[in-house]
């Protein structure tokens, strides 16, 4: 069984909406973390992105996908 994926987002981010829709269409269980509402998640997100201030970021099955189809700054 795969672990729960993480999706880091921010409001009004079309790339985030697309990433969310992709995960939903694939039937992937995920927890969404809105960095606008949960700013304490930003330090961990910056570790995942190598310091890039961009979303969406998907952590799934041990892989980190940083705004592969385009992103929005936060």
Backbone as a ProteinNet text record, in pm:
[ID]
protein_1_A
[PRIMARY]
XXXXXXXXXXXXXXXXXXXXXXXXXXXXXXXXXXXXXXXXXXXXXXXXXXXXXXXXXXXXXXXXXXXXXXXXXX
[TERTIARY]
84	0	87.9	54.6	132.2	96.8	194.5	172.5	92.2	33.5	-40.8	52.9	14.2	94.7	70.5	164.5	149.4	146.6	57.5	47.3	56.6	163.8	181.4	125.6	39	-29.1	-34.4	-93.7	-132.4	-261.5	-338.7	-465.9	-445.8	-544.1	-546	-427.8	-380.3	-269.1	-324.9	-328.5	-384.3	-303.3	-172.9	-89	-120	-152.3	-189.9	-322	-416.2	-545.8	-527.6	-438.7	-412.9	-347.6	-254	-188.8	-290.6	-378.5	-483.6	-574.4	-617.2	-704.6	-635.6	-505.5	-430.8	-426.9	-396.9	-393.3	-531.2	-634.7	-770.6	-807.3	-773.2	-807.7	-732.6	-614.7	-536.3	-577	-669.3	-714.5	-612.2	-523.3	-417.7	-471.4	-455.8	-491.4	-382.5	-423.5	-324.2	-376.2	-281.4	-311.5	-260.4	-347.7	-310.5	-268.5	-155.4	-103.3	-96.4	-186	-191.2	-91.3	18.3	123.4	80.2	-28.6	-84	-154.5	-216.7	-289.4	-204.3	-100.6	-14	131.1	164.1	299.3	409.7	376.2	479.1	527.6	458.8	502	609.1	628.7	721.8	866.1	921.1	1059.1	1078.4	983.7	993.6	982.4	892.2	875.8	1004.2	1068.6	1194	1303.5	1303	1397.9	1370.1	1242.2	1204.4	1238.8	1229.4	1250.9	1392.8	1479.4	1614.6	1617.1	1519.8	1515.6	1427.1	1372.6	1282.8	1148.8	1097.4	967.2	860.9	824.9	731.2	640.5	516.9	420.7	356.5	301.1	278.5	402.1	406.3	506.4	430.6	459.2	396.4	503.8	480.7	569.6	490.1	538	461.1	556.3	535.4	614.7	765.1	808.1	949.7	1005.7	921	965.7	913.1	989	950.3	936.5	815.9	786.7	765.1	861.6	857.9	810.6	684.1	626.4	668.1	655.7	703.6	624.3	497.7	415.8	395	480.4	467.7	432.2	464.3	440.9	409	374.4	341	429.2	483.8	566.2	480.8	543.7	471.3	559.7
-118.6	0	124.1	218.7	341.8	436.9	513.7	614.3	729.9	805.9	924.2	1024.7	1074.4	1176.4	1311.4	1402.1	1539.5	1632.1	1729.7	1830.8	1967	2038.6	2174.4	2271.3	2362.5	2455.4	2594.7	2686.6	2817.7	2855.8	2947	2985.1	3048	3032.2	3093.7	3054.8	2934.3	2883.6	2782.9	2820.2	2727.7	2598.9	2607.3	2487.6	2393	2451.7	2371.4	2299.4	2371.3	2311	2195	2211.6	2104.9	1984.9	2009.8	1899.5	1825.4	1899.6	1839.4	1751.2	1804.8	1730	1603.9	1614.2	1497.4	1388.2	1425.2	1326.1	1262.5	1345.2	1292.8	1198	1233.9	1148.7	1015.4	1015.7	892.4	811.7	865.6	795.4	793.9	891.9	898.2	968.5	904.9	968.4	1068.4	1190.3	1292.7	1386.7	1453.2	1560.1	1688.6	1787.5	1916	2011.2	2076.9	2173.5	2308.1	2398.6	2533.5	2618.3	2656	2729.1	2870.4	2918.9	3046.5	3036.7	2922.3	2900.2	2830.6	2761.3	2685.8	2730.1	2854.5	2904.7	2826.7	2757.4	2678.2	2560.9	2532.1	2425.8	2474.8	2605.9	2661.9	2613.6	2606.3	2557.5	2416.4	2327.2	2191.8	2196.5	2279.8	2293.5	2345	2442	2494.4	2388	2297.7	2185.4	2096.5	2070.8	1983.3	2044.2	2176.6	2243.7	2295.6	2273.4	2326.6	2478.1	2533.1	2676.9	2753.7	2686.1	2753.2	2779.7	2900	2938.3	2922.9	2797.1	2767.1	2651.6	2656.3	2547.2	2525.1	2411	2297.8	2209.6	2143.2	2040.5	1916.5	1805.3	1678.7	1584	1528.7	1427	1297.4	1202.7	1080.2	964	856.8	734.8	761.1	849.4	878.4	974.8	1026.2	1121.2	1260.4	1360.4	1500.1	1564.5	1609.9	1674.6	1822.9	1904.9	2049.2	2119.4	2157.9	2240.5	2194.9	2065.1	2011.2	2062.3	2100.4	2149.7	2300.2	2367.1	2510.5	2535.1	2652.9	2679.2	2824.5	2848.5	2980.8	3010.1	3129.4	3169.3	3191.4	3177.7	3209.4	3295.6
0	0	0	-85.6	-95.3	17	58.7	162	103	189.6	151.5	84.6	-31.4	-99.9	-33.1	-49.4	-1.4	-121.7	-116.4	-221	-155.3	-182.5	-130	-233.3	-187.6	-277.6	-216.6	-294.1	-242.5	-314.1	-258.1	-320.3	-458.5	-542.2	-676.1	-763.2	-746.7	-826.9	-928.2	-1056.4	-1155.6	-1168.9	-1147.9	-1155.3	-1039.4	-924	-807.6	-832.9	-892.3	-924.7	-1022.3	-1119.3	-1215.7	-1148.7	-1057.1	-985.5	-898.6	-832.1	-750.3	-837.2	-950.6	-1041.2	-1093	-1121.7	-1170	-1064.6	-940.8	-833.1	-813.6	-815.4	-799.2	-912.6	-1036.6	-1151.1	-1147.7	-1085.6	-1072.4	-949.3	-870.5	-750.8	-638.9	-638.2	-536.8	-412	-298	-171	-135.8	-102.8	-72.2	34	98.6	194	132.3	124.1	66.3	177.1	155.9	251.7	181.7	219	163.5	242.3	178.8	250	288.4	229.5	271.5	405.9	430	555.2	660.4	615.7	707.3	682.6	720	691	762.3	868.7	937.8	852	742	650.6	552.7	544.8	446.3	465.6	586.2	597.9	539.7	564.8	508.5	356.8	306.9	162.1	97.8	160.2	105.7	103.4	200.3	197.5	77	51.3	-59.5	-194.9	-204.8	-333.1	-352.1	-255.4	-264.7	-254.6	-181.3	-159.6	-256.1	-354.2	-449.9	-383	-397.3	-340.4	-447.7	-475.8	-583.5	-542.1	-587.5	-573	-709.6	-739.6	-651.6	-637.2	-524.3	-498.5	-453.9	-520.8	-486.7	-435.4	-317.6	-261	-264.5	-345.3	-370.5	-394.6	-323.1	-341.5	-338.7	-247.8	-232.7	-335.9	-424.4	-526.4	-493.4	-533	-513.1	-649.3	-681.2	-808.2	-780.7	-824.1	-799.1	-925.6	-926.3	-1032.9	-1172.6	-1198.8	-1325.2	-1446.1	-1425.2	-1536.8	-1525.7	-1452.7	-1429	-1284.3	-1235	-1094.6	-1067	-942	-892.8	-772.7	-768.2	-653.7	-531	-415.5	-290.3	-204.2
[MASK]
++++++++++++++++++++++++++++++++++++++++++++++++++++++++++++++++++++++++++

